[in-house]
Amino acid sequence: MGKILVFIFDEMTDYEITFISHLLSADAGKEIITIAYEDKMIKGRSGFLYKPSRLVDDVLDEDVEGLIITGGWYGQTKPELMKLINNLNSKGKLISAICGAGTVFLAKAGVLNNVKYTTPIVEWTQKHIEIYGNEDPFPRENFVSERVVRDRNIITAQGIAFIDFAIEICDWFNLFENQDDKENFSKNIKGL
């Protein structure tokens, strides 16, 4: 059973990661390990409460298959998360992020510098400055205006594309028999 880390934080947009967490846990037999900076209850945008399984500091050297980071308006970037992202990237492990905060963390860690990516943050506004800091961390020359982008071991997605995000992560883990299987799954889930 492989382990997948899911970084959680207050006011996270939790619907963006519940579907992929379900698929990986129930259908792929992965162990989902929620991680946070502190051992405290976390309230998602849905109002649901979450308790992290571990702290980011405690999983820096954990043998895991990947990391999933959800979106939201959250700007606390601590060195331990940057270290975790870079450790996993150096090992070619899955690093996936959706929506605003998720993609900001990857940008601040520098892992988007040499890959194509997407983000809903197409311009650095005053609100972004107030939450994330003055400097736009995104390498804009690598931005692709798509719902989901997979480049090597990095998967990024727009917040509205949480189903596409989940499907791409499942594809990363070879959970589809072939491209037709992937497309049929997508059509079935989306009701097409």
Secondary structure as UniProt FT lines:
FT   STRAND          3..7
FT   TURN            10..11
FT   HELIX           15..22
FT   HELIX           23..27
FT   STRAND          31..36
FT   STRAND          42..43
FT   TURN            45..46
FT   STRAND          49..50
FT   STRAND          54..55
FT   HELIX           56..59
FT   TURN            60..61
FT   STRAND          66..69
FT   HELIX           79..90
FT   TURN            91..92
FT   STRAND          94..98
FT   HELIX           99..109
FT   TURN            110..114
FT   HELIX           126..132
FT   HELIX           140..142
FT   STRAND          148..151
FT   TURN            152..153
FT   STRAND          154..157
FT   HELIX           159..161
FT   HELIX           162..172
FT   TURN            173..174
FT   HELIX           179..190
//
